[in-house]
Amino acid sequence: MLYVSQILNRPIFDARNEPIATINDVVVRYGREEHPPVIGLVARYRRRNFFMPRRDIEELGLNGAKMRSAILDLSPFVRRDGEVLLGKDVLDNQLIDVDGKRVVRVNDVQLIEAGNFWRVTGADVSLKGFIRRLMPQGFYGSAQPVEVLDWADVGYLATDTTTVTVQLKSSKDKLSRLHPVEIAQLTESLSPIHRTEVVESLDDDIAADTLEEMSTEAQARILEGLDQERAADILEEMSPDDAVDVLGELSDEKAEELFNLMEDDEKADVAELMNFEHDTAGGLMTTEFVVFPKELTVGETISRLREMAETPNMIYYLYVVDQEDSWKLVGLISLRSLILADPTRRLEEVMRSEFRFAHPNDPADEVAQTISEYNLLALPVVDNEGEIAGIVTVDDAMEILLPKNLQRRLPRIFS
């Protein structure tokens, strides 16, 4: 086992054991492998950096490296796609520890010999790793505990090197193991450009859920940093009310560009909400809800639910309308009550015909207060014709009622 700090600046010997250069850095290649292989060294000779491939290195250890021959190719080192320098790109940079659900700083990199050469196996994030780089081996800190993270649990490496985008692709599955709330909280510790890279590495649906856990300002800055087509795809996956909020945070020109790139169905939902003032029930509501006609039986309703291609995140209440293809709201029923009801009875027989509701122009703070006072999970918003226009969910209501410093701690209970 080696640490990168133990071999940087160590000599490189030729086949006759004559020192000919020093180790300037260690090069690894990112791909689908959880433990990236070392593909060579960046060697330094008389102020010239050149690449020494793995095939030319016979030994690598605490004393440095030894070549198989005395022939050197002194062509200047040029980084290729997918190559990462452990010293320059990894040491002192932050990474996301998926297993520990935290952001940590890399103090050293662990290498283990596997097969005929070395692989990156871990990131030392302990104080001892930092001391190892500052002081001679064994001089101080030998009793300090070592904490090495398995490189397989590295979900993201924050670096200014553009070639590490290859690493993002290989980390997608690792980051996807985390809940969007956790991804959002972790990325808050990163710089704005690295937040954008993390979101960019995720699938559209997970990226959308992650953005919804962030402030509107952070959402806007991330979308601005993405390719326009990708930003529009993520907007389509967001709840319409959240999409409206983030579009309102963007410049008019940028918002129009992204809006025009959205698919027609999602664009229509967003356009409908744009007509309402932000501080009203209409500006607070979402158009993601489920309606069924009152003449359906409970059994038929459950069957339709199962057959639906997509359902909203929040499906605690089902809204009952006067007839098929109608939006006139006549009642509602909770999902729990529906499941427990006699499957042969019609919805109009088991629904609640008296319920609280809001008008699209009602002040948002009054709507939030109603939800709080009546312990509701959602409140329907009904227009002058008695048609349901949307619903206001409890998590959006709480963002109005809670102090600013507590809003970000509120879990999205319907995620």
C-alpha positions in Angstrom: 0.0 0.0 0.0 1.2 3.5 -0.9 0.0 7.0 -0.4 0.4 9.6 -3.2 2.2 12.0 -0.8 4.8 9.3 -0.2 5.9 9.2 -3.8 5.5 12.7 -5.1 8.9 14.3 -5.7 10.7 11.0 -5.2 13.4 10.0 -7.7 12.9 7.9 -10.8 15.8 5.5 -11.5 16.7 4.0 -14.9 17.5 0.3 -15.3 21.1 1.0 -14.0 19.7 2.6 -10.8 20.8 6.0 -11.9 18.4 8.8 -10.9 17.2 10.5 -14.1 14.0 12.4 -13.1 11.5 13.0 -10.2 7.8 12.0 -9.8 5.8 15.2 -10.4 2.3 13.5 -10.4 0.4 10.3 -10.7 -2.0 9.8 -13.7 -5.1 7.7 -13.5 -7.9 7.1 -16.0 -11.5 7.3 -15.1 -14.0 5.0 -16.6 -16.6 2.6 -15.2 -14.2 1.0 -12.8 -14.8 1.8 -9.1 -11.0 1.8 -8.4 -9.3 3.8 -11.3 -6.0 2.3 -12.5 -2.7 4.2 -12.5 -1.7 4.5 -16.1 1.6 6.3 -15.6 3.5 9.1 -14.0 4.2 12.7 -14.9 8.0 12.8 -14.6 10.1 16.0 -14.3 13.5 16.4 -15.8 15.2 19.8 -16.0 12.0 21.8 -15.8 10.4 19.6 -18.4 7.3 17.5 -17.6 6.9 14.3 -19.6 4.7 11.2 -19.4 6.1 7.9 -18.3 3.6 5.1 -19.1 3.0 2.2 -16.8 4.6 -0.3 -19.2 8.0 1.5 -18.7 7.9 1.3 -14.9 9.2 -1.8 -13.3 8.8 -0.8 -9.6 6.9 1.9 -7.7 7.4 2.4 -4.0 8.5 4.6 -1.1 12.0 5.0 -2.7 10.5 6.2 -5.9 10.1 4.5 -9.3 12.5 2.4 -11.4 12.3 2.1 -15.2 12.6 -1.0 -17.2 15.1 0.6 -19.6 17.4 3.6 -19.9 15.5 5.1 -22.9 13.3 8.2 -22.2 10.7 9.9 -24.3 10.9 13.5 -23.3 7.9 14.7 -25.3 6.0 17.3 -23.1 3.2 15.8 -21.1 -0.3 16.5 -22.5 -3.3 15.4 -20.6 -5.8 13.3 -22.5 -9.6 12.9 -22.1 -10.5 11.0 -19.0 -7.1 11.4 -17.3 -6.9 12.7 -13.8 -3.7 13.9 -11.9 -3.9 12.7 -8.3 -1.7 15.4 -7.0 -3.0 18.4 -8.9 -6.7 17.4 -9.3 -7.5 15.4 -6.2 -5.3 16.5 -3.2 -7.0 19.3 -1.1 -10.2 19.1 -3.2 -13.6 18.2 -1.9 -15.5 15.1 -2.6 -18.9 13.6 -1.8 -18.8 10.6 0.4 -21.9 8.7 -0.6 -21.7 6.1 2.2 -21.2 8.7 4.9 -23.5 11.3 3.3 -21.1 14.1 3.7 -18.6 16.4 1.9 -15.0 15.9 2.9 -11.6 17.2 1.8 -9.0 14.8 0.4 -5.8 15.0 2.4 -4.1 12.0 0.7 -4.9 9.3 -1.8 -4.3 5.6 -1.1 -2.9 3.3 -3.8 -2.9 -0.5 -3.6 -1.0 -2.9 -5.9 -3.4 -5.1 -7.9 -2.3 -7.4 -10.6 0.7 -5.9 -12.3 0.3 -2.3 -11.1 -1.5 0.1 -8.9 -5.1 1.3 -8.4 -6.7 4.2 -6.5 -8.5 2.5 -3.6 -9.2 5.3 -1.1 -9.2 8.9 0.0 -7.5 9.7 3.3 -9.6 12.4 4.9 -8.0 12.3 8.4 -5.6 14.7 10.1 -2.9 12.0 9.8 -3.2 12.2 6.0 -2.5 15.9 6.1 0.4 15.5 8.6 1.9 12.8 6.3 2.3 15.3 3.6 3.9 17.9 5.8 6.4 15.9 7.8 8.8 13.0 7.3 7.3 9.6 7.6 7.2 8.4 11.2 8.3 11.8 12.5 5.0 12.7 14.1 1.4 11.6 14.2 1.9 7.8 13.9 -0.6 7.3 16.7 -3.2 9.5 14.9 -6.2 7.5 13.5 -6.4 7.1 9.8 -9.8 7.5 8.0 -9.7 6.2 4.4 -12.9 6.3 2.3 -13.3 3.5 -0.2 -13.0 5.2 -3.6 -16.1 3.2 -4.7 -18.1 5.4 -2.4 -16.8 8.7 -3.9 -19.9 10.1 -5.5 -18.3 13.3 -6.9 -14.9 14.9 -6.9 -14.9 18.7 -7.0 -12.1 20.0 -9.2 -11.4 22.7 -11.7 -10.2 20.1 -14.2 -12.8 19.8 -17.1 -11.7 16.3 -18.0 -13.1 15.1 -14.7 -16.6 15.2 -16.3 -15.8 11.6 -17.2 -15.8 10.9 -13.5 -19.3 12.4 -13.2 -20.7 9.9 -15.6 -19.3 7.0 -13.6 -20.6 8.6 -10.4 -24.2 8.9 -11.4 -25.3 5.6 -10.0 -23.5 6.4 -6.7 -25.2 9.7 -6.2 -28.5 8.3 -7.2 -28.3 6.1 -4.1 -28.9 9.2 -2.1 -32.3 10.9 -1.5 -32.7 14.2 -3.4 -32.8 16.0 -0.1 -29.4 14.6 0.8 -27.9 15.4 -2.6 -29.2 19.0 -2.3 -27.8 19.4 1.3 -24.4 18.0 0.2 -24.1 20.2 -2.8 -24.7 23.3 -0.7 -21.2 22.8 0.6 -19.7 23.0 -2.9 -19.1 26.0 -5.1 -21.8 27.1 -7.6 -20.0 25.6 -10.6 -19.6 22.2 -8.8 -23.3 22.3 -7.7 -24.1 22.6 -11.4 -21.9 19.7 -12.3 -23.5 17.4 -9.7 -27.0 18.2 -10.9 -25.8 17.7 -14.5 -24.6 14.2 -13.7 -28.0 13.1 -12.5 -31.0 11.6 -14.4 -33.6 14.2 -15.3 -36.1 13.1 -12.7 -33.6 12.9 -9.8 -32.1 16.2 -10.9 -35.5 17.8 -10.8 -36.3 16.4 -7.3 -32.9 17.6 -6.1 -33.5 21.2 -7.5 -36.8 21.3 -5.8 -35.0 20.9 -2.4 -32.9 24.0 -3.1 -33.7 27.7 -2.9 -35.2 29.3 -6.0 -32.1 31.4 -6.4 -29.8 28.3 -6.4 -32.2 26.5 -8.8 -31.9 29.4 -11.2 -28.1 29.6 -11.0 -27.8 25.9 -11.7 -30.2 26.0 -14.7 -28.2 28.9 -16.1 -25.1 26.8 -16.1 -26.6 23.9 -17.9 -27.0 23.3 -21.6 -30.4 24.8 -22.6 -31.9 21.6 -23.8 -30.9 19.8 -20.6 -32.2 22.6 -18.5 -35.6 22.5 -20.3 -35.7 18.7 -19.8 -35.2 19.1 -16.0 -37.8 21.9 -15.9 -40.3 19.5 -17.4 -39.8 17.0 -14.6 -40.3 19.6 -11.9 -43.6 20.4 -10.4 -45.3 23.1 -12.4 -45.4 25.5 -9.5 -41.7 25.1 -8.8 -40.9 25.5 -12.5 -42.9 28.8 -12.5 -40.9 30.0 -9.5 -37.5 29.3 -11.0 -38.5 30.8 -14.4 -39.4 33.9 -12.5 -36.0 34.0 -10.9 -34.3 34.0 -14.4 -33.8 36.9 -16.7 -36.8 37.4 -19.1 -34.7 36.4 -22.0 -33.4 33.2 -20.4 -36.8 32.2 -19.0 -38.4 32.6 -22.5 -35.7 30.5 -24.1 -36.2 27.6 -21.6 -39.9 27.9 -21.7 -40.0 27.6 -25.5 -37.9 24.5 -25.3 -40.3 22.6 -23.0 -42.7 20.0 -24.3 -46.2 21.2 -25.1 -48.0 19.5 -22.2 -45.6 20.7 -19.5 -45.4 24.1 -21.1 -49.2 24.4 -20.9 -49.2 23.5 -17.1 -46.5 26.1 -16.5 -48.2 28.8 -18.7 -51.5 28.3 -16.8 -49.8 29.1 -13.4 -47.9 32.1 -14.8 -51.2 34.0 -15.0 -51.4 34.2 -11.2 -49.7 36.6 -8.8 -47.0 34.9 -6.7 -48.5 35.8 -3.4 -52.0 34.3 -4.2 -53.4 30.8 -4.0 -53.1 30.6 -7.7 -49.4 31.4 -7.5 -48.9 28.9 -4.7 -50.8 26.0 -6.2 -49.7 23.1 -8.4 -51.7 21.6 -11.2 -50.5 18.1 -10.3 -53.6 16.4 -8.9 -56.0 13.5 -9.8 -59.7 13.8 -10.6 -62.4 11.1 -11.1 -66.1 11.4 -12.0 -68.5 10.8 -9.2 -70.3 7.9 -11.0 -67.3 5.6 -10.9 -67.3 2.9 -8.3 -64.6 2.6 -5.7 -63.3 -0.5 -7.5 -63.2 1.2 -10.9 -61.4 4.2 -9.4 -58.7 2.0 -7.9 -58.3 0.2 -11.2 -57.9 3.5 -13.1 -55.3 4.6 -10.5 -53.3 1.5 -11.2 -53.5 2.0 -14.9 -52.3 5.7 -14.9 -49.0 6.1 -16.6 -48.0 8.9 -14.3 -49.3 10.1 -10.9 -48.4 13.2 -8.9 -46.0 12.9 -6.0 -48.8 14.0 -3.8 -51.8 11.6 -4.1 -53.2 11.6 -0.6 -56.5 13.1 -1.8 -58.5 12.3 -4.9 -60.8 15.0 -6.2 -64.3 14.1 -7.4 -65.8 16.0 -10.4 -69.4 16.1 -11.6 -68.9 13.9 -14.7 -66.3 12.5 -17.1 -64.1 15.2 -18.7 -65.5 17.8 -16.3 -63.5 20.0 -13.8 -66.5 21.0 -11.6 -65.5 19.9 -8.1 -68.2 18.2 -6.1 -66.2 16.3 -3.5 -63.0 14.7 -2.4 -61.8 11.5 -0.7 -58.6 10.5 0.9 -56.7 7.6 -0.6 -57.0 5.7 2.7 -60.8 6.1 2.8 -61.0 4.9 -0.9 -59.0 1.8 -0.1 -61.1 0.9 2.9 -64.5 1.6 1.2 -66.8 -1.0 -0.3 -65.5 -1.5 -3.9 -69.1 -1.6 -5.3 -70.2 1.8 -4.0 -70.0 4.9 -6.2 -67.6 7.8 -5.4 -70.5 10.2 -4.7 -71.6 7.8 -1.9 -68.3 7.7 -0.1 -66.8 11.2 -0.9 -66.8 14.2 1.3 -69.2 16.8 -0.2 -68.3 19.5 2.3 -64.7 20.6 2.3 -62.5 23.7 2.6 -61.2 25.3 -0.6 -59.6 28.5 -1.8 -60.1 30.9 -4.6 -57.2 31.6 -7.0 -57.0 35.2 -5.9 -57.0 34.5 -2.2 -53.9 35.7 -0.4 -51.3 33.0 -0.1 -50.8 33.6 3.7 -54.5 33.1 4.3 -54.4 29.8 2.3 -51.4 28.6 4.3 -53.2 29.5 7.6 -56.3 27.5 6.6 -54.1 24.5 5.8 -52.4 24.8 9.2 -55.6 25.3 11.2 -57.5 22.4 9.7 -54.5 20.1 9.6 -54.8 19.5 5.8 -52.3 17.9 3.5 -53.7 19.8 0.6 -56.3 22.4 -0.2 -58.2 22.6 -3.6 -58.2 25.9 -5.4 -61.6 26.4 -7.1 -62.4 29.2 -9.7 -65.6 31.2 -10.0 -67.3 28.4 -12.1 -66.7 25.9 -9.3 -64.0 24.1 -11.3 -60.8 22.9 -9.7 -57.8 24.8 -10.9 -55.1 23.3 -8.7 -54.2 22.4 -5.1 -51.9 23.9 -2.5 -49.9 21.3 -0.6 -48.9 21.5 3.0 -45.1 21.8 2.3 -45.7 24.9 0.1 -47.9 26.3 2.8 -45.3 25.7 5.6 -42.7 27.7 3.6 -44.9 30.7 4.1 -45.7 30.1 7.8 -42.3 29.0 9.0 -39.4 31.5 9.7 -36.9 31.8 6.9 -34.2 29.9 8.9 -36.5 26.9 9.3 -37.9 26.7 5.7 -34.9 24.8 4.3 -35.2 22.2 7.1 -38.8 21.3 6.2 -38.9 17.9 4.5 -40.9 17.5 1.3 -43.2 14.9 2.7 -44.5 13.9 -0.7 -41.2 13.2 -2.4 
